[in-house]
Amino acid sequence: MAKKKQVKNKKPSKKYAKYEIKDKKLTRKKTCPKCGPGIFLAEHKNRFYCGSCHYSEMK
C-alpha cells in the first residue's frame, strides 16, 4: 500500500499587511512602478523587490 503524503502547516499570506487605512480610505503600500498597481514589492532588510520583473529599490 502507498503511504499518504504528510501535509505541513502553511503560513498565512498576511494580505492585510500590504494595505493601510488613512483618512477612512484604504491605501496600498509599495507597488511596482514597472508592473503597475496590481503587483506589490516585497520588503527585505535593505531593499524592496519585485518578484515578477526583478525590479529593486534600495532603502
C-alpha positions in Angstrom: 0.0 0.0 0.0 1.1 3.5 -0.8 1.8 5.9 2.1 -0.1 9.1 2.3 2.0 12.3 2.0 2.1 14.3 5.2 0.7 17.8 4.9 2.7 20.6 6.6 1.1 23.6 8.1 1.1 26.6 5.8 1.8 30.2 6.8 -1.0 32.7 6.1 -0.3 35.2 3.4 -0.7 38.4 5.6 -2.5 40.3 2.8 -3.7 42.7 5.5 -0.1 43.9 6.0 0.1 45.3 2.4 -2.7 47.9 3.0 -3.1 50.7 5.5 -6.0 53.0 6.4 -5.5 56.7 6.1 -8.4 59.2 6.5 -11.0 56.5 6.3 -9.6 55.3 2.9 -7.8 52.0 2.2 -4.4 52.7 0.5 -1.9 50.2 -0.8 1.7 50.2 0.4 4.7 49.9 -2.0 3.7 48.7 -5.5 5.9 48.0 -8.5 6.3 51.1 -10.8 7.1 48.8 -13.8 4.4 46.2 -13.4 1.6 48.5 -12.2 -0.7 48.7 -9.2 -1.5 45.0 -9.1 2.0 43.9 -8.1 3.4 44.5 -4.6 7.0 45.0 -3.7 8.5 42.5 -1.2 10.1 44.3 1.7 13.6 43.0 2.7 16.0 44.3 5.3 17.8 46.7 2.9 15.6 46.8 -0.2 12.2 46.5 -1.9 12.0 43.8 -4.6 9.5 42.8 -7.3 9.4 39.0 -8.0 7.7 39.5 -11.3 10.1 41.8 -13.2 13.1 41.7 -10.8 12.9 45.5 -10.1 14.6 46.5 -6.8 14.8 49.8 -4.8 17.3 50.3 -2.1 16.1 51.7 1.3 
